[in-house]
Amino acid sequence: MITKTKLKEQIESFPEQFSIDDLIERLILVEKIENGKKQSETDEILTESELDNEMHKWFE
């Protein structure tokens, strides 16, 4: 979830004219980065070997 503060920061960083699509793409990216940070802080991450095992399953 994104905060109003983050939303305001992102809008302020845009040029005077921009498309809604550009804003939405940026907000999705910011949200994904924030989620990744939270997952990292709470150890909700995969080790490299766990990731390799998961990826191997995808190609079976």
PyMOL commands that set and color helices and strands:
alter all, ss='L'
color gray80, all
select helices_A, chain A and resi 4-13+20-41+48-58
alter helices_A, ss='H'
color red, helices_A
deselect
rebuild
show_as cartoon
